[in-house]
Amino acid sequence: MSRMSELQILLVESLETGLSDDSIIELMVMEGVPREACPEILRVFKQSEDENDGQPDEAQEWHDFDPDC
């Protein structure tokens, strides 16, 4: 498994269990991620998870729109 995949699993599982950001950052540091990079990595990851909520984006909604319904 790649290092990036391991980090993604760590972040997903940590967020699902409700760990605080500080605790997640500590886990990231223990995995060898530079402490300075951790807050930004966590922020970007959380943002991408929020955007990928399983709902279609606006372009997909318009693509699927059927005016005859």
C-alpha positions in Angstrom: 0.0 0.0 0.0 1.3 3.4 -0.9 2.2 6.0 1.8 -0.5 8.3 0.5 -3.2 5.5 0.8 -2.1 4.9 4.3 -2.4 8.6 5.2 -5.8 8.7 3.6 -7.0 5.7 5.6 -5.6 7.3 8.8 -7.4 10.5 8.1 -10.7 8.9 7.2 -10.7 6.6 10.2 -9.7 9.5 12.5 -12.4 11.8 11.3 -15.0 9.0 11.5 -14.2 8.3 15.1 -14.4 12.0 16.0 -10.8 12.7 17.0 -9.9 16.3 17.4 -7.7 18.0 14.8 -4.8 18.2 17.3 -5.0 14.4 17.9 -5.1 13.7 14.1 -2.1 16.0 13.6 -0.2 14.1 16.3 -1.0 10.8 14.5 0.2 12.3 11.2 3.4 13.3 12.8 3.9 9.8 14.3 3.5 8.5 10.7 6.3 10.7 9.6 4.4 13.7 8.1 6.3 17.0 8.8 4.4 18.8 11.6 4.4 22.1 9.6 2.5 20.4 6.8 -0.1 18.6 8.9 -2.6 21.4 9.4 -2.8 22.3 5.7 -3.0 18.6 4.7 -5.8 18.1 7.1 -7.7 21.2 6.0 -7.4 20.2 2.3 -8.5 16.7 3.1 -11.6 17.8 5.1 -12.5 20.3 2.3 -12.3 17.6 -0.4 -14.3 15.2 1.8 -17.0 17.9 2.2 -17.1 18.5 -1.6 -17.4 14.7 -2.2 -20.6 14.1 -0.3 -22.1 11.7 -2.8 -24.4 14.3 -4.2 -24.2 15.3 -7.9 -22.6 18.6 -8.7 -24.6 21.2 -10.6 -23.2 20.1 -14.0 -24.4 16.5 -13.4 -27.8 17.7 -12.2 -28.3 19.6 -15.5 -27.0 16.7 -17.5 -29.6 14.4 -15.9 -32.4 16.9 -16.1 -35.3 15.7 -18.1 -37.8 18.5 -18.9 -40.4 16.0 -19.9 -40.8 14.6 -16.4 
